[in-house]
Every structure is written in C-alpha cells, then in structure tokens.
Amino acid sequence: MENRSKCKDVSYKWIEWKVKSILEEDRSYAVGRYSTHLCTSCKKIRDDMGNWNHIEAYSREHPHAELTHGTCPECAKKFIWNN
C-alpha cells in the first residue's frame, strides 16, 4: 500500500507501507518508507505531485532519492494494449 503525505515544509512525499499481521497476537505491524517510483520501461520518475518526469531532470534536483520500480501510466497502457 502507498499514500502521499504532506510534510511540514508543505511538500508531498510518497510513502510505501509494508504490513505484517500476527494473528496469535491480534495485531498488525507496519513499516513506512519514502519511495520514488522509476518506470521500468521508459525510465521516467514519479515526482512528489504524482507527475512522471524524465530521469535526468529529476536526478539533478533530487540527487539522493531512493528509487523503487513501477510503471508509468503511459507504459501501462502500451503494455495492456499490446497483450
């Protein structure tokens, strides 16, 4: 699961959550981490506002971003229509 959270500086960050349920204890534990998605097909990166940008421009402005893999909407449409 993931969501976009508003930070104190009014910027937005995407948070990816991993949840583990322990039935014996009737509890769930969650760990969240900041994530930036990189399209595995076209190499565009999703920014804090949800827009997909070319990797060169994004990496200049965010040199320490941690990337996770995903698929941008354009590439997802191409993949669905081609299969």
N, C-alpha and C positions, 0 to 999 in steps of 0.2 A: 504494500500500500504506500502511496505517497501523497503529500499535500504541499501546498505553497504557504509559507509562513511569513508574516510581516515582522521585520526586525526593528529595533529601536531607532535605527537611522532611516527608517521609512522605506528601505529597500525590501525586496522579497527574495526568499531562498527556497529552493525545493528541498524537502526533507523526505528521505526514503526510510520507511519503517519496516522492521522485521519483528514479528510477533511469535512468541512461543507460549503455548498453553500447557499447563501442567494440571491434568485432571485430578490427580490424587490430592493436590493442594487447593483445588478450585480457584486457581489464579492464572493470570496471563502476564507475561513479561514482554516489554517492548524496548527496542533499541532504535533510535533515530540517528540518521547521519545526513549531512548536507550532500546533495548529489547534483551533478550537472550531466545531462544526457548527451551522448555523442551518437549520431545516426551511423549505424554500421555500414550503410550503403553509400551515402553521399558525403559523409563526414561533417555535416552541419551540427552545430551545438545549440541546445535549447538554453536561452538566457533566463534571467530571473522573472521576466514578464511572460514567459512561455513562447517567445518568438524563436525561430530557428535561424541561426546566422552561420556564415562561413567560418571555419575554424581559425583562419589566420587573424581575422579581425577580433574575434573573441579572445584568443590566447594572448594577444598583445595587451588587452585591458585586464585580463584575469590570469596572470601567469601561474598562479598556484592552485588553480581549480582542480578538484578531484573529479575525474570523469567516470561515468558508468555508460554502458552501451544501451542503446534503444533504437527506435526507428522513427524518423520524422513523418508527419502526415503525408507528404508528397510521395516518399518512397513506399509507405504502407499502401497507398492507393495503387501504385505501379505493381507492387507485389501481388495484391489481391486480384487485379485485373489480368495479370499475366498467368495466373494459376487457376 
